[in-house]
């Protein structure tokens, strides 16, 4: 265990740490197409369907959770486009 920790420290000091597999691209814009519903313990999170406008997943429609005021037609700035929010129970939107 101690040897592995020492190797990690050495790599960090050399500047050869591994990069995250996500976040390899710069942020992209997405257009809010539909508001699916509210979620969270107090309903403070809004689940929306958004269409990605730029980047590798351009044209893909995906489900995302948003905190704060949002309406159809707003632009979201997404840091990554690989992960999608889970579908809400009881939502009719597919």
C-alpha positions as CSV (number, residue, x, y, z in Angstrom):
1,X,0.0,0.0,0.0
2,X,2.8,2.4,0.9
3,X,4.6,1.7,-2.3
4,X,1.5,2.6,-4.4
5,X,1.1,5.8,-2.5
6,X,4.7,6.8,-3.1
7,X,4.3,6.1,-6.8
8,X,1.3,8.3,-6.9
9,X,3.1,11.1,-5.1
10,X,6.1,10.8,-7.5
11,X,3.8,11.1,-10.5
12,X,2.0,14.1,-9.1
13,X,5.2,15.9,-8.4
14,X,6.5,15.1,-12.0
15,X,3.3,16.5,-13.5
16,X,2.3,13.3,-15.2
17,X,-1.1,12.8,-13.6
18,X,-3.8,11.2,-15.6
19,X,-6.5,13.4,-17.0
20,X,-10.2,12.9,-16.5
21,X,-12.0,10.9,-19.1
22,X,-14.9,13.3,-19.2
23,X,-14.3,17.0,-19.6
24,X,-11.9,16.6,-22.5
25,X,-13.8,19.2,-24.5
26,X,-14.7,22.8,-23.8
27,X,-18.2,23.6,-22.7
28,X,-21.0,23.4,-25.2
29,X,-24.4,25.1,-25.6
30,X,-27.8,23.2,-25.5
31,X,-31.3,24.5,-26.2
32,X,-34.1,23.7,-23.8
33,X,-36.8,21.9,-25.8
34,X,-39.2,20.7,-23.0
35,X,-39.7,20.9,-19.3
36,X,-40.3,17.4,-18.0
37,X,-41.0,18.1,-14.3
38,X,-39.7,19.0,-10.9
39,X,-37.5,16.7,-8.8
40,X,-35.4,16.9,-5.7
41,X,-36.4,16.7,-2.0
42,X,-38.2,20.0,-2.1
43,X,-38.8,20.3,-5.9
44,X,-36.0,22.7,-6.4
45,X,-34.5,20.8,-9.4
46,X,-36.2,21.0,-12.8
47,X,-35.7,18.2,-15.3
48,X,-35.5,19.3,-18.9
49,X,-34.9,17.9,-22.4
50,X,-32.2,19.8,-24.2
51,X,-30.8,19.6,-27.7
52,X,-27.0,19.9,-27.9
53,X,-26.0,22.6,-30.4
54,X,-22.2,22.1,-30.6
55,X,-19.4,19.6,-30.0
56,X,-19.1,15.8,-30.4
57,X,-22.8,15.1,-29.5
58,X,-24.3,17.8,-31.8
59,X,-28.0,17.3,-32.4
60,X,-28.4,14.8,-29.6
61,X,-31.5,15.4,-27.4
62,X,-30.8,14.6,-23.7
63,X,-32.4,14.8,-20.3
64,X,-30.6,17.1,-17.8
65,X,-31.3,18.4,-14.3
66,X,-31.2,22.2,-13.8
67,X,-31.3,24.2,-10.7
68,X,-32.8,27.7,-10.9
69,X,-35.4,29.3,-13.1
70,X,-35.6,27.9,-16.7
71,X,-38.0,28.0,-19.5
72,X,-38.4,26.5,-23.0
73,X,-36.0,28.3,-25.4
74,X,-33.3,29.1,-22.9
75,X,-29.6,28.2,-23.6
76,X,-27.8,25.9,-21.2
77,X,-24.0,25.7,-21.0
78,X,-23.0,22.1,-20.5
79,X,-19.6,21.1,-19.2
80,X,-20.0,17.5,-20.5
81,X,-22.5,15.8,-22.8
82,X,-21.9,12.1,-22.0
83,X,-23.9,11.8,-18.8
84,X,-27.7,12.0,-18.9
85,X,-30.1,12.4,-16.0
86,X,-32.3,9.5,-14.9
87,X,-35.8,9.5,-16.1
88,X,-38.3,10.7,-13.5
89,X,-41.0,8.2,-12.3
90,X,-44.4,9.1,-13.6
91,X,-43.2,11.4,-16.3
92,X,-45.0,10.9,-19.6
93,X,-42.2,12.4,-21.8
94,X,-40.0,9.9,-23.5
